[in-house]
Amino acid sequence: MSSSVLVIDDEQEMLTVIRANLHKYYRVVTASNARDALKLLQTEEFDMILSDLRMPDMDGLEFIKELKKRQGQHTVIVMSAYATNETAIEAMKLGAYDYIAKPFTRDELLLTLRKAEEREKLRRENMQLRSMMGKVKSEIIYRSKVMEAVVGMVRRIAPYKTTVLLQGESGTGKEMMAKLLHKLSDRADKRFVAVNCGAIPETLMESELFGYQKGAFTDAHTAKKGLIEEADKGTIFLDEIGELPLQLQVKLLRFIQEGETRRIGDTRPTKVDVRIVAATARDLKEEVKAGRFREDLFYRLNVVPITIPPLRERSEDIPVLIEHFLQKAQARLGIQRVKGVTKETLQALMEYSWPGNVRELENLMERLVVLSDSELVPVDLLPDSMLHNQQTDLKFDSMLGLSIKKHQRSLEMRLIRKALEVTKGNRTKAAKLLDISHRALLYKIKEYDLDKEVFR
């Protein structure tokens, strides 16, 4: 009864028959001529319009022409006992959705309306999707072609439940992309649950993700839903998925395959409908080769891989991001004096390598808003590290050749050594400086054989 139908016919008997056939399935409103119908449409909306073609004063074709002059979309089905194929085609060209010939059975009428109802539903869903796209467009700030391609891919796959793996360096905006996927999907009105797999201690990870029953362990005084269950009908974002312990990778794989989750201490599985978006700064293919990540889980997550480029590879975005983050910081801090940056400041920021990516730029803009007394931020307020060409500090090692992977490993090792020197060997503080999890740092220290070195 949720859908409504406006029926227009000059024969009262026909209106009575149609109402009798449809009243169990639709809300039916009738009009005995096209002009009365147009008046009704000024104050009321209908999901579908069923109109006779041959009527006095204003016939069905004239009615459709008049509808076209008015704003809004209308799903019109025309009916007639006298219409020729040419008349039906003309009605369709004018905008009618379908045609049904009199006399028709109840089943024929219902089938025609069901098809029209489905079409109307799809039209409204598309309008809603376009509306949501327009609303979230301003949240993703970019000008570069490479980011346009990334956002375009996100928009293309958002309506589908398919699993997505977001890849990119720390600070590139993987969580923002995950939220965009959620907002553009039909799950937008449900929960978006973000889980940082590297921030939860390994001993608590299983209970956080899958929940537990009362009495499952010593401190389980009440039952608790897991985060996967909390995200039912919505989206769960598994950030730093490469940090997930192997034994939980098995349990996550089983959930993806079966769509069921089981709390700790429970014997019964629970059906959960959730979209999975995972993210990682690691090369999961290398992790698979090293035996630290399950190959079957990797392929389950890597259905649609999307790589978000680092800021240094999309310098065209830097000016618009500067403007956006300056405005955002001032709105949050209640400051209105800063209008932008000087040419010298912009030049320095454009030449900087941005190891912390967009997150680093946002934090810098907040700092400059606080420190600047001028409308245009002067270059001398920038940190010293941004005022010098970074290449002078990272001398090219010809022994490594042109291999990006080898140079990346060399740079990682030097950055970790430097962080440990600055923190005098305090690994927790070093992890914060490096903007990685404590567990990831321990893994890197072991990988690069730095655990034997002493930092004081």
C-alpha positions, 0 to 999 in steps of 0.5 A: 500500500506504500505506492500510489496510483493516479488513474485518469479515465472519462468512463466512470465504470472503468475507474470503478473496475480499476479501483476494485482491481488495485485497491489491495495493492496500491493507494488509488486516486481517480480523476474523470478528466485530464484537467482535474488530474493536473489540479491534483498533481499540484498538491499531491505526488503519485508514484505512477499515473495510469491515463486513458488516451482518448478523452474529451477536452484534453486527451492523453497525449496533450496531458503528457505534453502538459506534464512535460512543461511542469517540473518533476518526473512522472511515470505515466502508463497510457491505456486505450481500446482505440490506439494504434501502434503509431499512437502508442509510439508517439506517447512513448516519445513524449515521455510515457513509460509504457502502454497497455491495450484495453481490455486487459485482465487484472494480472496484465494491469498488475504486471505493467504497474509492477514494472513501472513501480520498479522503474520508479524505485530505481529512478529515486535511488539514482536521484538519491545517489546523485544527491549524496555524491554532490554532498560528499564531493566537497569532503574530498579535496583534489585537483589532480587527474590521478586523484580524480581517477581514484575518486571516480573508482570509489564512486563507481564501486560504492553501490555494490557490496564488493570488498575493497582494499585501500592501499597507500602510505600513512596519511594519504587519506585511506579512512576518508576514502572508506567513509566516502565508499560508505556514504555513497552506498545504500548502507549510508544510513547504517553504521560505519565502524572503523577498527585500527588493527594495529592499535588494539593489543593482540590479546584483546583483538579477538574479543573486540572484533567478534565479541563474547558471551557472558562467562566466556572468560574471567572478566566477561560479566555480561555478553558483548557484541563484537565490532563486526556485529555492531556494523551489521547492515553497514560498513566495517573499515579494517585499517592496518589489516596487515597487523592482524595476527595470523590466527585471527586472519583465519577467523576473519576469512571464515566470516567473509566466506560464510557471512557468520560470526561467532562470539567467544564462548558461544556455540551458535553463529550469528548472521551478519550482513556487513561490507568490508573495506580494508586498508594497509600501508604494507605490501601485502603480496610481500607479507604473503611471501614472508608467511605473515599474511594468509594468501587466501585472505589476501585474495578475498580482500583484494577484490577491488584494490584502490591505491591512493597516491602519496602527496608528493605524486600529486603536487597539483592538489597542494594549493587547494589543500592548503586553502581548505585546511587553513579555513578548516583550522581557523573555523575550529580555532575561532581565528579569521586573520589568515587569508593564505600563504605567500608565494615563497611559502607556497614554493617551499611547500610545493618542493617539500617531499611530504613524508607524512602526506595529507595528514602532515599538511593538515597539521602544519596548516593548523600550526601556521594559523596559530603562529601567523600574525599576517594575512599571508603566512610568511616562509620563515614560519615553516619548519627548517626541514621544509626550507632545505631541499630534502635531497641533500639529506638523502644522498643517492647510494649508487650501490642500491641502483635505481631500485625503489624497494631497496632505497625505501628499505634504506630510508626506512632503516635510517628513519627508524635509527634516527627516531630511536636516537632522538628518543634514546631507545624509547620504542613507544615514543619512536613509534609515535614519531614515525607515525606507525604502531608500536607493534609495526616498529617492533616488527621493523626493528627485527626485520632490519636487525636493529634490536642489537643496537644500543641507542642512548 
